[in-house]
Amino acid sequence: MSTPVFLPPVAKFLWSTDLRRLPRWQAVLYRAGRILYDVVRDVADGNLSLHATSLVYTTLLSLVPLLAFSFSVLKSFGVHNFIEPILLSALEPLGERATEITNGIVEFVDNMRVGVLGAVGLGLLVWTVVSLMQKIEASFNETWRVGHQRSMARRFSDFLSVIMIGPLLMFSAFGISASLSTNVVVEQLRDYQLFGWAIELIRTVTPYLIIAGAFTFLYVFIPNTRVRVVSAFVGAVVAGLLWVLAGSIFASFVASSTKYTAIYSAFATPILFMIWLYVSWLVLLIGASIAYYHQHPESVRPRRIPLVLSNRLKERAAFQVMAIIGRDYYRNAPVWTRARLAKALGLAGDSCGPVLEALETGG
């Protein structure tokens, strides 16, 4: 006799309706509600919070070396002074303390002379930066149910390229935003009511688009799996809105409070800085979780119970995978992806993964 399944009322409401019988807009709302339910459940389980806490510690150790690399890249293009405004913008929810923390970080970066570190010091600097990216990859991989990380060679090549290209992309985005305020043509167009309203709207939306673009870049590149740009953008838009909302709440109820200064004295600023780092990483991981569920709707379930296949089902799935891939290989059909195979077999992505990995290991 099977054990009855008890579901919360919200889960019963979201999963008791057949979406195929609903209009398209209602089905989209139901899917969004299901994804939101699963993301909230993931946060409540504590895994995302645990990874965010771990990333705070790693960030504190790697922040100055990371900015030193970014400083060197930007300095070669003569725009190294752009780091300070970006930091001030990222730490804006800390209020007056943002300037203090930014000045301290910039001073550390200025005092770091890469040329006098020597081979060992430079190697440790590179390793510290790569270890931060490796920690971020591990957190994203768990969110995407990926069991293996990049090889050591790929870590250095991929992560260092991100560290070098990332600052240039950020500079370009902020440069475009700044040009909207200083361009002569834009100033003239602002005199016309319609153009003036449109320009103000663009200026208001541009910072959010920059944040969403940066998050999309991370969601596509960091996980060791193929991420669709559309899914990454959906997660990035939600995470960007959450990040702005969290910043407003943080600035209103935490950074502006005088109780922390009275209790922690000189330690109030670093403690608030660590809390904001934790909130930022948690928001980033929530966006990654939304992107995963958007790309893998088969993983959206009312109960978080891993689907464990029996040996017989694993064998059957393996034979089906080999037959499908072999047939399309000889037909010169498009290459199968893990997501497409999981959908064709009617399995969740985290259940199909071990079967594929076993076949790859066996050659």
Secondary structure, 3 states (H helix, E strand, C coil): CCCCCCCCHHHHHHHCCCHHHCCHHHHHHHHHHHHHHHHHHHHHHCHHHHHHHHHHHHHHHHHHHHHHHHHHHHHHCCCHHHHHHHHHHHCHHHCHHHHHHHHHHHHHHHHCCHHHCHHHHHHHHHHHHHHHHHHHHHHHHHHCCCCCCCCHHHHHHHHHHHHHHHHHHHHHHHHHHHHHHHCHHHHHHCCCHHHHHHHHHHHHHHHHHHHHHHHHHHHHHCCCCCCCHHHHHHHHHHHHHHHHHHHHHHHHHHHCCCHHHHHHHHHHHHHHHHHHHHHHHHHHHHHHHHHHHHHCHHHCCCCCCCCCCCHHHHHHHHHHHHHHHHHHHHCCCCCCCHHHHHHHHCCCHHHHHHHHHHHHHCC
